[in-house]
Amino acid sequence: MARVLVVDDEPGVRTAVARGLTAEGMQVVAVGDGPSALRAALTGSFDAVVLDIILPGLSGYRVLERLRAAGVDTPVLLLSAKDGEVDQADGLDLGADGYLVKPFSFVVLVAQLRAMLRRRDGVRAGRRIALGALTVDPVARSVTWSGRSVELSPREFSLLHALVSHPDTAVTKDELLRLVWGDEQAASRNVVEVYVGYLRRKLDAVGGGDVVRTVRGHGYLVSSG
């Protein structure tokens, strides 16, 4: 389930977009000003940001600029009442992944968001991930803890990769079933618990047994710290 930050100072637009994306199966946080948007987006816990340009406190351009300067690569879809080529070029040059002119089609907004998320997943799929002492290499399908190799089964590796791809974010059992087990109808939430147990035991053998944390009522989390 994608987590999306929606930023717009118009309550009607903000509410409509948030409700629509929620109906599309996304988790949505909505804010109405630039400073709030920057604070939320800097956590890196969102999969995408829908960002209006004209905002109180800090413009969407400046929010985007500071995010990219801080190394936050979350995909950003800019919204603007301006349809000039220069305005679009400015946004893209600052690091935006897409640009929509108001009034916009919600169908097109969703299509752009999904395309951005697919591109992000494609990039992340081949990216080596290092979180503290833990390193996960999806190309070599290898895992190390403080330089020590951790031998995982294909399913255990997929489970760990799904968790480290969303650092500091609780991933629900339902999300893990979809990401790791796909469309297997026989899989149940209990199988997630079983494989988390397998994973913890193997990590514990090299000193990383507390890496996968249980977030009661929400799922499992791997910290970036």
C-alpha positions as CSV (number, residue, x, y, z in Angstrom):
1,M,0.0,0.0,0.0
2,A,1.6,3.3,-1.1
3,R,1.9,6.1,1.4
4,V,1.2,9.5,-0.3
5,L,1.6,13.0,1.1
6,V,-0.9,15.4,-0.4
7,V,-0.1,19.1,0.0
8,D,-2.5,21.8,-1.1
9,D,-3.7,25.0,0.6
10,E,-7.2,24.7,-0.8
11,P,-9.2,22.6,1.6
12,G,-11.6,21.4,-1.1
13,V,-8.8,20.2,-3.4
14,R,-6.8,18.7,-0.5
15,T,-9.9,16.8,0.8
16,A,-11.0,15.6,-2.6
17,V,-7.6,14.3,-3.6
18,A,-7.0,12.6,-0.3
19,R,-10.4,10.9,-0.4
20,G,-9.9,9.8,-4.0
21,L,-6.4,8.3,-3.3
22,T,-7.7,6.6,-0.2
23,A,-10.4,5.0,-2.3
24,E,-7.7,3.8,-4.7
25,G,-6.1,1.9,-1.8
26,M,-3.4,4.3,-0.8
27,Q,-2.5,5.6,2.7
28,V,-2.8,9.4,2.6
29,V,-1.6,12.2,4.9
30,A,-2.8,15.7,3.9
31,V,-1.3,19.1,4.9
32,G,-2.0,22.6,3.8
33,D,1.2,24.6,4.0
34,G,4.8,24.5,3.0
35,P,6.6,24.1,6.3
36,S,4.3,21.2,7.3
37,A,4.9,19.6,3.9
38,L,8.7,19.9,4.3
39,R,8.7,18.4,7.8
40,A,6.6,15.5,6.8
41,A,8.4,14.7,3.5
42,L,11.8,14.9,5.2
43,T,11.0,11.8,7.2
44,G,11.3,9.8,4.0
45,S,8.4,7.6,5.0
46,F,6.3,8.5,1.9
47,D,6.3,6.7,-1.4
48,A,5.1,9.8,-3.3
49,V,4.2,13.5,-2.7
50,V,1.5,15.4,-4.5
51,L,2.7,19.0,-4.1
52,D,0.9,22.3,-4.9
53,I,3.3,25.1,-5.9
54,I,1.5,28.0,-4.3
55,L,1.6,27.4,-0.6
56,P,1.6,29.6,2.6
57,G,4.9,29.7,4.5
58,L,7.1,28.0,1.8
59,S,6.3,27.5,-1.9
60,G,6.2,24.1,-3.4
61,Y,9.3,24.9,-5.4
62,R,11.2,25.6,-2.3
63,V,9.9,22.5,-0.5
64,L,11.0,20.4,-3.5
65,E,14.4,22.2,-3.7
66,R,15.1,21.5,0.0
67,L,14.0,17.9,-0.2
68,R,16.4,17.2,-3.1
69,A,19.2,19.1,-1.3
70,A,18.6,16.8,1.7
71,G,18.9,13.7,-0.5
72,V,15.3,12.8,-0.3
73,D,14.4,11.1,-3.6
74,T,10.7,10.5,-3.0
75,P,8.8,11.0,-6.3
76,V,7.0,14.4,-6.4
77,L,4.1,15.3,-8.6
78,L,3.7,19.1,-8.8
79,L,0.3,20.8,-9.0
80,S,0.0,24.3,-10.4
81,A,-2.5,26.8,-11.8
82,K,0.2,27.9,-14.2
83,D,0.4,26.1,-17.5
84,G,3.4,27.9,-19.0
85,E,6.3,25.9,-20.4
86,V,8.8,27.8,-18.2
87,D,6.9,27.0,-15.0
88,Q,6.8,23.3,-15.9
89,A,10.5,23.4,-16.8
90,D,11.4,25.1,-13.5
91,G,9.6,22.4,-11.6
92,L,11.2,19.5,-13.5
93,D,14.6,21.1,-13.2
94,L,14.3,21.2,-9.4
95,G,13.7,17.5,-9.4
96,A,9.9,17.0,-9.9
97,D,8.9,13.7,-11.4
98,G,5.6,15.0,-12.9
99,Y,3.6,18.2,-13.4
100,L,-0.2,18.7,-13.5
101,V,-2.1,21.9,-14.3
102,K,-5.2,22.8,-12.4
103,P,-8.0,22.1,-12.9
104,F,-6.8,18.5,-13.5
105,S,-8.4,15.1,-14.1
106,F,-8.2,12.9,-11.1
107,V,-7.9,9.9,-13.4
108,V,-4.7,11.4,-14.9
109,L,-3.4,12.3,-11.4
110,V,-3.8,8.6,-10.3
111,A,-2.2,7.4,-13.6
112,Q,0.8,9.7,-13.1
113,L,1.2,8.6,-9.5
114,R,1.1,4.9,-10.4
115,A,3.7,5.5,-13.2
116,M,6.0,7.3,-10.7
117,L,5.6,4.5,-8.2
118,R,6.4,1.9,-10.8
119,R,9.6,3.8,-11.8
120,R,10.6,4.1,-8.2
121,D,10.1,0.4,-7.6
122,G,12.1,-0.4,-10.6
123,V,15.0,1.7,-9.4
124,R,14.8,0.4,-5.8
125,A,14.6,-3.2,-7.0
126,G,18.2,-3.1,-8.2
127,R,19.6,-0.8,-5.5
128,R,21.9,-2.1,-2.7
129,I,20.3,-1.1,0.6
130,A,22.4,-0.4,3.7
131,L,20.7,0.2,7.1
132,G,23.1,0.4,9.9
133,A,25.0,-2.9,10.1
134,L,22.6,-4.6,7.7
135,T,23.2,-4.7,3.9
136,V,20.8,-6.2,1.4
137,D,21.9,-6.5,-2.2
138,P,18.9,-7.5,-4.4
139,V,21.1,-8.1,-7.5
140,A,23.4,-10.6,-5.8
141,R,20.5,-11.6,-3.5
142,S,22.9,-11.4,-0.6
143,V,22.6,-10.2,3.0
144,T,25.3,-9.3,5.5
145,W,25.3,-8.1,9.1
146,S,28.4,-6.3,10.2
147,G,30.2,-7.9,7.2
148,R,29.0,-11.4,8.2
149,S,27.0,-13.3,5.5
150,V,23.4,-14.3,6.3
151,E,22.1,-17.3,4.3
152,L,18.4,-16.9,3.6
153,S,15.9,-18.9,1.5
154,P,14.4,-17.1,-1.5
155,R,11.2,-16.4,0.5
156,E,13.1,-15.1,3.6
157,F,15.2,-12.8,1.3
158,S,12.0,-11.4,-0.3
159,L,10.5,-10.8,3.1
160,L,13.6,-8.9,4.3
161,H,13.8,-6.9,1.1
162,A,10.2,-5.9,1.3
163,L,10.8,-4.6,4.9
164,V,14.1,-2.8,4.2
165,S,12.6,-1.1,1.1
166,H,10.3,0.8,3.5
167,P,12.7,1.7,6.4
168,D,11.2,3.2,9.5
169,T,7.7,2.3,8.2
170,A,5.5,-0.4,9.7
171,V,4.5,-2.8,6.9
172,T,1.3,-4.7,7.5
173,K,0.9,-8.5,7.2
174,D,-1.5,-7.9,4.3
175,E,1.1,-5.8,2.5
176,L,3.7,-8.4,3.1
177,L,1.5,-11.1,1.7
178,R,1.0,-9.1,-1.4
179,L,4.6,-8.2,-1.8
180,V,6.2,-11.5,-0.9
181,W,3.6,-14.2,-1.6
182,G,1.8,-12.4,-4.5
183,D,-1.5,-14.0,-5.5
184,E,-1.1,-17.2,-3.6
185,Q,-4.5,-17.8,-2.3
186,A,-3.3,-20.4,0.2
187,A,-1.1,-17.9,2.1
188,S,-2.5,-16.5,5.3
189,R,-1.3,-13.9,7.8
190,N,0.1,-16.7,10.0
191,V,2.6,-17.6,7.3
192,V,4.0,-14.1,7.6
193,E,4.6,-14.6,11.4
194,V,6.3,-17.9,10.7
195,Y,8.7,-16.5,8.2
196,V,9.4,-13.5,10.3
197,G,10.4,-16.0,13.0
198,Y,12.7,-17.8,10.6
199,L,14.3,-14.5,9.5
200,R,14.9,-13.3,13.1
201,R,16.6,-16.6,14.0
202,K,19.0,-16.3,11.1
203,L,19.8,-12.7,11.9
204,D,20.2,-13.5,15.6
205,A,22.9,-16.0,14.7
206,V,25.1,-13.1,13.5
207,G,24.0,-10.6,16.1
208,G,21.1,-8.9,14.4
209,G,18.1,-10.6,16.0
210,D,16.4,-7.4,16.9
211,V,16.5,-5.8,13.4
212,V,12.9,-6.8,12.5
213,R,10.6,-5.2,15.1
214,T,7.0,-5.9,15.8
215,V,4.7,-2.9,15.8
216,R,1.7,-4.1,17.6
217,G,-1.5,-3.6,15.7
218,H,0.4,-2.5,12.5
219,G,2.9,-5.1,11.4
220,Y,6.7,-5.2,11.2
221,L,9.4,-2.5,10.8
222,V,13.1,-2.3,10.1
223,S,14.8,0.8,11.4
224,S,17.2,2.9,9.4
225,G,19.1,3.7,12.6
